């Protein structure tokens, strides 16, 4: 167990994040951790949850509204070219059914991302608790726009990070990251040899980067086929 704890701690140190603190489940070989998240006041956040939560990764489990702490918040889930919007109620006091539909119809699985809108004048806080995904993990990026994040709790340079390895891309794919203060990043377009640009399978403007383990982003798959983004991680022998 100590070996596993040290292995995961080394990973976190390499990633340079203090948000995730890992522990070891004494009953299994699963790595358990938590992530603290802040939703800035009056703005949007692209959010992903890189942990396998209990009993599931529905909105009610990941962001349980136990004391109306997410009152008036909105969650935008993107699928099939359209958004599904889930609103938190405006009731006072404990409101476990604050999310529309009880939050049971909205998922935030590892690798999936949503927009979270905090319309209030104060920051909102959340803590994700769950198992760290392990093994060979595939995020299927369909043709067109995908609202996604790393399946594993890691951040940094997406193509060169030894875990994320976002290298299976095609010509004129795009990554758009979003900062609550600065807004969207510039287009990070990948170009292939032979187009006269001087780039050789590189991202214009530099590699796309995520700054924290819960940051999601837009990925535009320019090809006609699904692009399987495969991440690999294990803390087990």
C-alpha positions, 0 to 999 in steps of 0.5 A: 500500500505504501508503494502505491501511495508513493507512486500516485504521489509521484504522479501528482508531484509531476503534474504540479497540482495541489488540488488532488490528494490521494489516499489508498483504499486498504481493501482493494488495489483501487486508488482513491482521491479527491479534487477541490473545485471552485466555480468563480462568481458570475461566469462559466466553467468547463468542468470535468470530473476525472474520478469514478464517484459513488454510487454513480457519476450523475449530477446528484452524486457528483454535485449533491445539493445538500444545502442549496449551495448551488442555488440558481446554478445551471449545467449545460450538457452537450450532445448531438449538436445541442445543449441540455440545460439543467437548472438548480432550484431557488428554494432555501435551506436543505434541498436535495432535489434542487437540480431539475429532474433530481439531477439523475438524467445528467452525467459527468463521467470521467472524460466527459465535460459540461458547462457550469454557470454560477450566476451569483456574486459569490464563488461556489465550491465543490469536492469530487471524491472517488476512484482514480480511473486506471488501465487503457482508457478510451475517449471516443471523439466523434466527428465534429465538436466534443466537450471533453476532458482527461479521463485521468486526473492530470493536467498540463501539455496534452500531446506530450503528457505521458498519460494524456498522450493526445497525439492521435489527431488529424489535419485541422482538428481544433482544441478550444480551452476556456478561462473564466477571465480571459475567455476562449483561447486562440484556435489550436489547429493541427496541420500536416506536412505539405501545406506550405505552412512550415508545420509538421504535425504540430499545433499552431500557437503551441500545444494545447494545455489544461491548467488543472485536473477538472478543466474540460475543453472543446475538441473539434474532430475534423475527420469523418471517423471517430478518433479514439483518444487513449490514455493509460495509467496505473498505480498497481504493480 
